[in-house]
């Protein structure tokens, strides 16, 4: 899974999102943020997420979409249920995935993080293919950038967010990348779905 000089993953399909901008000068990419998303909620396989991240969501396509019309969001990566990766924003740029957020006393997580969205929800287990891809992508990113921590969206915005949710297996993920040091600050060196 090589990442090129432009911050693009060679094995990913690239669909550029306009919802991004430059990171602050001199910013080190030190955090990975894991999310889940599905559009419509709890439905998989459609183009809703792509349409949201590219500002093409049709508010008439689903009642839930009416609440998303003015939303301008993106993530660097989106991992489908079958493990296929779509990249929306270069790793060099700031994707708009975290919102109002703070990590270890440092606000504005978008400035210094990479956002990875898993196609899923808080009520559905993730797939083996997603874990395989997520682990490989994480190892790749850690080899290219000075990643110090990995957290869930709920860890950086606990009053607003719950993802990646109770079905995300932090233990499996931690064991797969073999870097438990990246999770200790978030308390995700865990058994089952419970934080230590």
N, C-alpha and C positions, 0 to 999 in steps of 0.2 A: 504493500500500500504506500507507494512513494508520493510525497508532496513536492510539487515543483516550486520554482523560484517565485511564482506568482501567488503561492499559497493555495494552490488547487490540488486536490487529490486525484491522481491519475485514474483510479478505478471508479470514480463517482461520475454520475451524470451531472453536468452543471446546468442549472437553470438560474440565471442571475436575478436576484431580488434588488429592487430599488431601495429597500428599507435597510440601509447601512450607511456608514460614513467612515471617515478616517479615525483611527485610534489617536489618543493624545500623543504627542511627540515623546519618544523615549519610553513608551509603555512596554513592559515585559508581559508576555502572555503567560500567566502563572496559574490559571484556574480553568478547569473543565466543569461545565454545568450540564447535568443530565435532566432532561425534561421528558414528558410524554404529551402527545397530542393526537387527536383524531377528529375529523370533520366529515360529516356531522358527528356529534359526540357519540363515542362507543361504536362507530361504524368504520370499517377499514377497507382499504383498497381503492378508494375513489381519488379524485383530484382536488378535494377541498383544501388540503394543506398547501398544495402547490398554488392554488388560486389565492389563498390568504396571503402567502408570503410574496406573491407577485402583484398584489393589489387588484386581483381580478375576480374576487368573490362576488357571486350573484346573490343579492339579498333575497331574491324571490325563489331561489333553488331549495331553500329549507328555512323553516321558521327561525331556527337558531342563528342563521346567518345575518339576520337583520341587526343583531347586536354587534356585528363585526364590521359594519360598513366603514366606519371611520378609523378602524384599527390599522396601525402601520407597524408590523412586526416581521421578524425573520429569525432564522437561526443559521449557523454555519452548515450544519449537516442534519439530514432527516433520514432515519433508517426505517425502511419499510418492514412489514411483517416477514417478508421472505429474505431479509438481509440486504436487499439492494440499497445503495446509498445515493442520495441526491444531495448535492452541495449547492447552496444558495448564495453564499458570501465567501469571498476569499478569507483565509485565516488571518491575513494581514490586516483586514478591515474589521470594523466594529459592527457586528450584527446586533439587531435590536430584539434580544431574546429574554433578557433578565428583568427589565423594568426597574422599578424602585427596588433597590437591593443593597445588601451589605454582606461582606465576608471578612471575618477576623478584624473587624473594626474599620474596614476600608469600603467606602460606598462606591456606587456606580460600577457594578460588576461587569457591565458590558464593556467597559474600557479595557479590561485586562483578562477577559475570559473568552473561551470558545464554547458555543452552545451546541449541544447535540440533542436533537429531538428523536424520540422513539415513537413509532406509530403504535399507539396503545392508549390505555386509560387507567384510572385508579381501580377499576373493577375487573380487569382482565390480565391474566398472566402474559408475560412477554414470551416470544418464541425462541427456540434454540438458535435459529438462524440470526436473530437479532443480537443475542449475546455473543455469538461467534464474531459477527461483524463489529459490534461495539468494542469488544476486547482488542481485536486487531487494529481498529481505528485509534483506540486509546494508546496502544503501544506505539503506533506510528506518530501520533501527535506528541507523545512524551519524548520521542526521539528527535523531534524537530524543534520543540519549544521548551522553555524552562518551567514546565508544569510542576507546581509544588503541592497542589490540592485538587481533589475532585469532590464535588458536592452536588446535591440535588437542588432543583429549583426551590423546594420547600425549605432548604437549609439557608438560602440567601434571601428569601422573602417569606418567612414563616407566617406572617399575618395575612398573606394573600394567596399563597400557593400550597398545593399538596403533592405535586408531581416530583419525582416519577411515580410516587404512590406506593401503597403497601405491597403490591405484587412485584415490585422490582427487587430482585434478589441481589442485594449488595454483597453477600458472602460469595456468591458464584462469580460476580464481577471482580471482586477483590482478588480472589484466588486465581482467576483467569489471567489478570495482568501481572500478578505476582509482585505487587507494589503496595503493601498494606500501609506504608508510610504516607501515601497520598490521601488516605481516608481518615486518619485518626482525628484530625481537627473536626470533622463532621460527625464523628462517632459511628461511622459505618463499618468498622471492623466488627462484624455481627454474626449472629446465629439466627437462622430463619429470617423473618422480616423485621426483627426488633433491633433497634440501636442499642449498643452497649453504653 
